[in-house]
Amino acid sequence: MSDTFSSSSVVPDLSGGKPWTSDAPVRSTQVALPPGMVHFGIGQPDFNLLPLDLMRRAAEHRLAQGNPYLLNYGAEQGDGYFRQALASFLAARYRQAVDAERLLVTGGASQALDLICTLFARNGDVIFAEEPSYFLALRIFADHGLRVVSLPTDDEGLVIDALEEALTQHQPAFLYTIPTFQNPTGVTLPESRRARLAELSRRHNLLVVADEVYHLLDYGAALPAPLALYADDANILSLGSFSKILAPGLRLGWIHGTPALVEKIALCGLTDSGGSLNHFTSGLVRSLLELDLLGPYVEGLKTVYARRAQALSAALRRELPEASFDDARGGFFLWLTLPEGVDTPDLLDMAQRYQVGFQPGVSFSSQGGMRRAMRLCFAFHDIPALELGVQRLRQALDDYLGNR
């Protein structure tokens, strides 16, 4: 079956038959690949899946209302009508009521995490993070001068016994966790561990920052409730984002937490000065939600990404049988481990000669480990490119092993 939406879908083919390259005279996007390069390290949606038509319709609908409030400073917590629409959208997918007063609008999950570091931690504080963890979150923690104490993970995510032991030795400003389709490993924390994590949060007054940006991108997997729904009686701030389910350029996301935690963020100096963190864009996305356009779009994305994940897994088993990995059940990534003796940072140097790239595992380690691992993204490239990339990775690995 096709790796892109059908022509009758809400998402058009935006490529015009031309590859996206770095040849443009002025760079306007974060990604600028040389022609022919396949880069598994890019953790972003395919440009050809981005919903220009949907956003055009949303803008026309919202601007036709003739409401000048859209262009003014927004309410600090975020526009109430947008938060109500978002709460309804989330409730239908969480299968549990979501209170709009527990939601705060952000400029994406990255801004939310940076703001939490500003408000809930100070330079030199200890925080807990999983090992491995999202490499750019580790960058944000470093920007704030925070000291990361890493906690082990297994095939079910964060090891709660290790967290409990660490709490006897440290008083962290917060714990950062990615409970669903973890970046980079793709594992999901089961319900029993989520319940224990919430209990530890209550008992130790531990702030849990749950990065749940992939929770709505499941590929048929039965999921436990998001940690956002444990926030009623635990110190949990859940981060959500439209970057993975709509478009990253919108820079729009949300924080879900208790009224007291949300209020602390809503009343900070940043929002007092500038109002809502993304008022205009939230108005456009409000139209998508109210017109019931976002749900079908997300379902279409899930179909495309599931096919790409399956194709990548099949290509890896065919070309790299010595590698170990688990099939993706959601999210954007596969976490690949190569045999002893392979150092993926060195392999990356070789791979780039074959026009293929990836994220080496050491990027995701606060301890400098994970050197045999790599993260591969299946969201950015179509199936033919994914298969070609794996063939090139095989060639690069053979060259690397032959020159050790």
Residue pairs with C-beta under 8 A, 6 or more apart in sequence:
1 307
3 304
3 307
3 308
3 311
3 382
3 383
3 384
4 11
4 13
4 48
4 49
4 304
4 382
5 11
5 49
5 300
5 304
7 13
9 300
10 51
10 53
10 54
10 293
10 296
10 297
10 300
11 49
11 50
11 51
11 53
11 54
11 297
11 300
12 52
12 53
13 48
14 47
14 48
14 50
14 52
15 47
15 48
19 35
19 36
20 29
20 31
20 33
20 47
21 32
21 33
21 34
21 35
22 32
22 33
22 34
23 35
24 32
30 44
31 42
31 44
31 380
33 39
33 42
34 355
36 355
37 355
37 356
37 357
38 355
38 356
38 357
38 381
38 385
38 386
38 388
38 389
38 392
39 356
39 357
39 358
39 380
39 381
39 389
40 356
40 357
40 358
40 359
40 374
40 375
40 376
40 377
40 378
40 381
40 389
40 393
41 357
41 358
41 359
41 375
41 377
42 377
42 380
43 183
43 332
43 333
43 359
43 375
43 377
43 379
43 380
44 248
44 377
44 379
44 380
45 244
45 247
45 248
45 301
45 379
45 380
46 379
46 380
46 381
46 382
48 382
49 301
49 304
50 247
50 249
51 246
51 247
51 297
54 288
54 293
54 294
54 297
55 247
55 284
55 288
57 287
57 291
57 293
58 284
58 285
58 287
58 288
58 291
58 293
59 284
59 287
61 287
61 291
62 70
62 283
62 284
62 286
62 287
63 70
70 279
70 280
70 283
71 280
72 275
72 279
73 274
73 275
73 276
73 279
74 105
74 275
74 276
74 279
74 282
75 275
75 276
76 266
76 267
76 271
76 272
76 275
76 276
77 83
77 103
77 104
77 105
77 262
77 266
77 271
77 276
78 103
78 104
78 105
78 254
78 276
78 277
78 279
78 282
79 105
79 276
79 279
79 282
79 283
79 286
80 100
81 286
82 105
82 282
82 283
82 285
82 286
82 289
83 100
83 101
83 103
83 105
83 254
84 100
85 286
85 289
85 290
86 100
86 103
86 254
86 289
87 98
87 99
87 100
87 103
88 98
88 289
89 289
89 294
89 295
90 98
90 228
90 240
90 256
91 97
91 98
92 295
93 216
94 225
94 226
94 228
94 229
96 225
96 229
98 228
98 256
101 259
101 262
102 231
102 256
102 257
102 258
102 259
102 262
103 254
103 255
103 256
103 262
104 254
104 255
104 257
104 262
104 265
104 266
105 252
105 253
105 254
105 276
105 277
105 278
105 279
105 282
106 112
106 115
106 239
106 252
106 253
106 254
106 255
106 277
106 278
107 251
107 252
107 253
107 277
107 278
108 241
108 242
108 243
108 248
108 250
108 251
108 252
108 253
109 211
109 213
109 239
109 240
109 241
109 243
109 253
110 136
110 140
111 251
111 253
111 277
112 239
112 253
112 254
112 255
113 137
113 140
113 176
113 209
113 211
113 239
114 140
114 143
114 144
115 265
115 268
115 270
116 174
116 209
116 237
116 255
116 265
117 140
117 141
117 143
117 144
117 146
118 144
118 268
119 264
119 265
119 268
120 173
120 174
120 207
121 127
121 144
121 146
121 173
121 174
122 173
123 144
123 145
123 146
124 145
124 146
124 147
125 146
125 147
125 172
125 173
126 146
126 147
126 148
126 149
126 170
126 171
126 172
126 173
127 141
127 146
127 147
127 148
127 149
127 172
127 173
127 174
127 175
127 176
128 148
128 149
128 150
128 151
128 163
128 166
128 170
128 172
128 174
128 175
128 176
129 137
129 138
129 141
129 148
129 149
129 150
129 151
129 175
129 176
129 177
129 366
130 150
130 151
130 152
130 153
130 157
130 158
130 176
130 177
130 178
130 182
131 150
131 151
131 152
131 153
131 365
131 366
131 367
131 369
132 153
132 184
132 185
132 361
132 364
132 365
132 369
132 370
132 373
133 150
133 176
133 178
133 183
133 364
133 366
134 178
134 183
134 184
134 211
134 364
135 184
135 359
135 363
135 364
137 176
137 211
138 148
138 364
138 366
141 148
141 176
146 173
148 366
149 166
149 170
149 172
150 365
150 366
150 367
151 158
151 159
151 162
151 163
151 166
151 175
152 159
152 162
153 159
153 182
153 185
153 187
154 187
155 187
155 326
156 187
156 188
156 189
156 190
156 193
157 177
157 179
157 182
157 187
157 188
157 189
157 190
157 193
158 177
158 179
158 189
158 193
158 197
160 193
160 196
160 197
160 200
163 175
163 197
163 200
164 200
166 172
167 200
167 204
167 206
172 206
173 207
174 206
174 207
174 208
174 209
175 206
175 207
175 208
175 209
176 209
176 211
177 189
177 197
177 208
177 209
177 210
177 211
177 227
178 210
178 211
178 212
178 214
179 188
179 189
179 194
179 210
179 212
179 226
179 227
180 188
180 189
180 212
180 214
180 215
180 223
180 226
180 330
180 331
181 187
181 188
181 214
181 215
181 217
181 218
181 328
181 329
181 330
181 331
181 332
181 333
182 188
182 189
182 331
183 211
183 214
183 331
183 332
183 333
183 375
184 333
184 335
184 359
184 361
184 364
184 373
184 375
185 333
185 335
186 326
186 328
186 329
186 330
186 331
186 333
186 334
186 335
187 326
188 221
188 223
188 224
188 329
188 330
189 197
189 224
190 224
191 224
191 225
194 224
194 225
194 227
194 230
195 230
197 208
197 227
197 230
198 208
198 227
198 230
198 233
198 234
198 236
199 234
200 206
201 207
201 208
201 230
201 234
201 235
201 236
202 233
202 234
202 235
205 235
206 235
207 235
207 236
207 237
207 261
208 227
208 234
208 235
208 236
208 237
209 237
209 239
210 226
210 227
210 228
210 236
210 237
210 238
210 239
211 239
212 226
212 227
212 228
212 238
212 239
212 240
213 239
213 240
213 241
213 243
213 244
213 253
214 244
214 330
214 331
214 332
215 223
215 226
215 240
216 244
216 245
216 298
217 244
217 245
217 298
217 301
217 302
217 305
217 330
217 331
217 332
218 302
218 329
218 330
219 302
219 305
219 306
219 309
219 328
219 329
219 330
220 306
220 329
221 329
221 330
223 330
226 238
227 236
227 238
228 236
228 238
228 240
228 256
228 257
230 236
231 237
231 238
231 256
231 257
231 258
231 261
232 258
235 258
235 261
236 257
236 258
237 255
237 256
237 257
237 261
238 255
238 256
238 257
239 253
239 254
239 255
239 256
240 253
240 254
240 255
240 256
241 252
241 253
241 254
242 250
242 252
242 253
242 285
243 250
243 251
243 252
243 253
244 332
245 294
245 297
245 298
245 301
246 252
246 285
246 288
246 294
246 297
246 298
250 278
250 281
250 284
250 285
251 278
251 281
252 278
252 281
252 282
252 285
255 262
255 265
265 271
270 277
271 277
276 282
285 294
288 294
288 297
305 332
305 378
305 379
307 383
308 378
308 379
308 381
308 382
308 383
308 386
309 327
309 328
309 334
309 378
310 327
311 378
311 383
311 386
311 387
312 328
312 334
312 376
312 378
312 386
312 390
313 325
313 327
313 328
313 334
315 386
315 387
315 390
315 391
316 323
316 325
316 334
316 336
316 376
316 390
318 390
319 390
319 391
319 393
319 394
320 336
320 338
320 390
320 393
320 394
320 397
322 338
322 339
323 336
323 337
323 338
323 339
324 336
324 337
325 334
325 335
325 336
325 337
326 334
326 335
327 334
328 334
328 378
332 377
332 378
332 379
333 375
333 376
333 377
333 378
334 375
334 376
334 378
335 361
335 373
335 374
335 375
335 376
336 373
336 374
336 375
336 376
337 361
337 372
337 373
338 344
338 347
338 372
338 373
338 374
338 397
339 372
340 372
341 404
342 372
342 397
342 400
342 401
343 371
343 372
344 358
344 360
344 361
344 362
344 371
344 372
344 373
344 374
345 360
345 362
345 371
346 400
347 360
347 374
347 396
347 397
347 400
348 357
348 358
348 360
350 396
350 397
350 399
350 400
350 403
351 357
351 358
351 392
351 393
351 396
353 396
353 399
354 392
354 393
354 395
354 396
354 399
355 392
356 389
356 392
356 393
356 396
358 374
358 375
358 376
358 393
359 374
359 375
359 377
360 370
360 371
360 373
360 374
361 369
361 370
361 371
361 372
361 373
361 374
361 375
362 368
362 369
362 370
362 371
363 375
364 370
364 373
364 375
378 386
381 389
